[in-house]
Amino acid sequence: MNTSKGVLAEIMLEHGNFNFVKNGDHVLCSITQKIIPIEELKYWNVDLQEVYASPEVALKRFKELNEV
């Protein structure tokens, strides 16, 4: 269990999972810089090591990267 309140976490993203490099209770969206509580982190790109605040942000980033 992660008990670091108000601390920005550093994580290593994997497929279907992530590991803490530095304990914390939130990360920042790679695109919007919105705070994402660790418990709510659902969208990320392993290859780019980016986290996204919502499915809409993830889709927008996917379209940017793939020129869709």
TORTI-298384 format. One line per 2 residues: their letters; for each residue x, y, z of N, C-alpha, C, CB. Coordinates in Angstrom, 2 decimals. Atoms other than C-alpha are relative to their C-alpha. Glycine has a CB too. Layout:
REM TORTI-298384
a) X Y Z X Y Z X Y Z X Y Z  ...
//
This chain:
REM TORTI-298384
mn) 0.84 -1.19 0.00 0.00 0.00 0.00 0.88 1.25 0.00 -0.95 0.00 1.22  -0.76 -1.24 0.13 1.24 3.46 -0.92 -0.59 1.05 0.94 -0.01 0.51 -1.48
ts) 0.50 -0.95 -0.99 0.94 5.99 1.94 0.62 1.38 -0.12 0.24 -0.54 1.38  -0.66 -1.29 0.19 2.87 8.96 0.52 -1.02 1.04 -0.47 1.16 -0.11 -1.02
kg) 1.05 -0.98 0.32 0.23 11.73 0.63 0.60 1.29 -0.54 -0.84 0.30 1.25  -0.42 -1.26 0.58 0.70 14.75 -1.62 1.37 -0.05 -0.67 0.01 1.04 1.04
vl) -1.34 0.15 0.58 3.89 13.35 -3.17 -0.12 -0.52 -1.43 0.87 -0.94 0.86  -0.03 0.43 1.39 4.50 13.04 -6.91 0.77 -1.31 -0.10 0.64 1.08 -0.90
ae) -0.64 1.30 0.17 5.26 9.40 -7.71 0.80 -0.04 -1.29 -1.05 -1.13 0.02  -0.71 0.33 1.23 7.78 8.20 -10.24 -0.26 -1.48 -0.23 1.56 0.32 0.08
im) 0.36 1.38 0.28 6.68 5.02 -11.97 0.62 -0.47 -1.30 -1.52 -0.14 -0.06  -0.45 0.65 1.22 7.92 2.60 -14.60 -1.22 -0.76 -0.54 1.24 -0.97 0.25
le) 1.19 0.59 0.59 5.11 1.60 -16.93 0.32 -1.31 -0.69 -0.65 0.97 -0.97  -0.09 1.29 0.66 4.64 -1.97 -18.09 -1.37 -0.29 -0.60 0.46 -1.14 0.99
hg) 1.29 0.39 0.57 1.89 -3.71 -20.03 -0.89 -0.54 1.11 0.18 -1.05 -1.12  0.95 0.44 -1.01 -1.04 -3.97 -17.62 0.41 0.25 1.43 -0.26 -1.41 -0.17
nf) -0.51 -0.19 -1.36 1.00 -2.85 -14.62 1.00 1.15 0.02 0.65 -1.31 0.53  -1.07 -0.98 -0.17 3.36 -0.23 -13.26 0.68 -0.26 1.33 -0.53 1.45 -0.08
nf) -0.78 0.15 -1.22 6.07 -0.23 -10.62 0.49 1.36 0.46 1.20 -0.96 -0.21  -0.48 -1.25 -0.56 7.09 2.56 -8.29 1.52 0.06 -0.04 -0.50 0.17 1.44
vk) -1.42 -0.33 -0.10 10.55 4.05 -8.77 0.17 0.87 1.24 0.52 0.74 -1.30  0.06 -0.85 -1.20 9.68 6.66 -6.12 -1.45 0.01 0.46 0.53 1.47 -0.29
ng) 1.36 0.03 -0.53 6.63 6.29 -3.87 -0.63 1.38 -0.03 0.00 -0.53 1.42  0.79 -1.21 0.01 3.91 8.89 -4.15 -1.46 -0.37 -0.16 0.45 0.95 -1.11
dh) 1.42 0.30 0.11 0.15 9.21 -4.35 -0.63 0.49 -1.31 -0.73 0.61 1.16  0.53 -0.46 1.28 -0.19 10.79 -7.80 1.11 0.14 -1.03 -0.73 1.35 0.18
vl) -0.89 -0.31 1.11 1.38 11.34 -11.20 -0.64 1.13 -0.78 0.27 -1.27 -0.92  0.54 -1.07 0.84 0.93 14.10 -13.78 -0.21 -0.52 -1.40 0.93 1.22 0.00
cs) 0.27 0.36 1.39 -0.69 13.56 -17.15 1.11 0.56 -0.87 -1.40 0.52 -0.46  -1.11 -0.41 0.87 2.05 13.71 -19.77 -0.41 1.08 -1.00 0.54 -1.20 -0.74
it) 0.48 -0.96 0.98 -0.12 15.87 -22.03 -0.58 1.25 0.66 -1.04 -0.64 -0.89  0.72 -1.12 -0.60 -2.32 18.06 -19.80 0.61 0.51 1.31 -1.42 -0.39 0.25
qk) -0.59 -0.28 -1.32 -0.23 18.05 -16.59 -1.03 -0.05 1.14 0.67 1.38 -0.01  1.02 0.18 -1.03 -3.45 17.24 -14.69 0.47 -1.06 0.99 -1.37 -0.41 -0.63
ii) -0.34 0.97 -1.03 -2.95 15.41 -11.39 -0.88 -1.23 -0.14 -0.16 0.61 1.41  0.71 1.27 0.06 -3.90 11.74 -11.59 0.34 -0.78 1.26 0.38 -0.82 -1.30
pi) -0.26 0.84 -1.17 -4.28 9.93 -8.26 0.39 -1.41 -0.47 -1.24 -0.05 0.94  -0.47 1.33 0.38 -2.46 6.58 -8.46 -1.16 -0.98 -0.11 1.03 -0.51 1.01
ee) 1.14 0.92 0.01 -5.73 4.77 -7.67 -0.85 0.15 -1.25 -0.86 0.24 1.23  0.81 -0.26 1.20 -7.28 6.33 -10.80 0.79 -0.13 -1.29 -0.60 1.39 0.09
lk) -0.84 0.12 1.20 -4.40 5.72 -13.22 -0.41 -1.23 -0.80 1.49 -0.08 0.39  0.49 1.09 0.84 -5.81 3.63 -16.08 0.56 0.05 -1.42 -1.50 0.03 -0.05
yw) -0.37 -0.17 1.40 -4.35 4.99 -19.32 1.47 0.40 -0.11 -0.90 1.04 -0.68  -1.41 -0.33 0.20 -0.70 4.93 -20.38 0.53 -0.64 -1.25 0.83 -0.43 1.20
nv) -0.70 0.54 1.16 1.72 4.22 -23.21 1.35 -0.51 0.50 0.16 1.08 -1.14  -1.23 0.62 -0.50 4.47 1.77 -22.27 1.21 0.45 -0.81 -0.12 -1.52 -0.04
dl) -1.13 -0.34 0.87 6.68 2.57 -25.28 0.51 1.41 0.24 -0.40 -0.16 -1.45  -0.39 -1.40 -0.22 6.66 6.32 -24.60 0.15 0.33 1.48 -1.03 0.92 -0.62
qe) 0.00 -0.24 -1.45 6.40 5.98 -20.79 -0.77 1.28 0.31 1.46 0.09 0.54  0.89 -1.14 -0.23 3.53 8.51 -20.83 -1.27 -0.49 0.69 -0.35 0.71 -1.34
vy) 1.28 0.27 -0.65 0.45 8.58 -18.59 -1.02 1.03 -0.46 0.14 0.01 1.56  1.06 -0.88 0.51 -2.89 10.07 -19.61 -1.14 0.10 1.01 -0.53 -0.53 -1.35
as) 1.04 -0.28 -0.99 -5.65 11.62 -17.51 -1.35 -0.60 -0.37 -0.14 1.48 0.17  1.31 0.50 0.42 -8.54 10.23 -19.57 0.14 -0.77 -1.31 -1.01 1.15 -0.14
pe) -0.06 0.69 1.28 -9.38 8.02 -22.52 0.01 0.98 -1.17 -1.18 -0.95 -0.14  0.00 -1.01 1.06 -9.99 11.17 -24.58 1.42 0.53 -0.26 -0.94 1.16 0.37
va) -1.37 -0.48 0.14 -6.45 12.42 -23.92 0.86 -1.10 -0.64 0.58 0.41 1.38  -0.77 1.11 0.58 -5.02 8.97 -24.71 -0.30 -0.15 -1.49 -0.32 -1.32 0.74
lk) 0.38 0.11 1.41 -6.97 8.82 -27.99 0.59 1.15 -0.82 -1.52 -0.03 -0.15  -0.57 -1.16 0.70 -5.87 12.33 -28.97 1.50 -0.22 -0.24 -0.23 1.30 0.81
rf) -1.44 0.26 0.13 -2.23 11.38 -28.33 0.26 -1.10 -1.03 0.61 -0.39 1.36  -0.13 1.08 0.97 -2.65 8.14 -30.31 -0.15 0.55 -1.42 -1.05 -1.09 0.26
ke) 0.23 -0.58 1.33 -4.02 10.13 -33.27 1.17 0.89 -0.41 -1.31 0.82 -0.01  -1.16 -0.84 0.31 -1.13 12.63 -33.05 1.19 -0.86 -0.44 0.39 0.85 1.24
ln) -1.15 0.85 0.28 1.45 9.85 -33.06 -0.16 -0.81 -1.29 0.23 -0.94 1.15  0.26 0.85 1.15 -0.21 7.91 -35.87 -0.59 0.76 -1.18 -0.94 -1.11 0.39
ev) 0.51 -0.87 1.06 -1.33 10.85 -38.03 -1.36 -0.45 -0.50 0.98 0.04 -1.15  1.38 0.42 0.32 -4.96 9.72 -37.91 -0.87 1.22 -0.11 -0.56 -0.99 1.07
//
